[in-house]
Amino acid sequence: DVNNSLMFYTNHQIVDVYADGVLIYSLQKSGSVFGRTTGSVWHCFEVPLEIQELRIVLTPIYKGIGMGAVQFQFGNGVRMLMDMVAESIGDVMICLVIFCLGVFFLFNNYFNAI
């Protein structure tokens, strides 16, 4: 059932989520080639319905930087993700146009130089 999903966004934070004291979700620092922090992440996962307590522990990776307010959403996970994509479609289209213009000018410059 996707109607019991929790979704929220974090920026360079370690995330641990406990349901009745049992760890059900975790995002930790990594040492990959892409970086050593968690980065900026949308978290979306199902929460068991029969729990009594849900505890979310957010720990900032950078000690000197405070955490901003985190907005939690609860409901249908698929619907929440589709809404997020729909809200971002304008930005995606602008980026696509800029990318295509860049490729066009790159090829135009290359072929005019020959």
ABEGO torsion letter per residue (X at the ends): XAAABBBBBBBGBBBBBBBGGBBABBBBBBABAAEABAEBBBBBBBBBAABABBBBBBBBABAABBBBBBBBBBEBAAAAAAAAAAAAAAAAAAAAAAAAAAAAAAAAAAAAAX
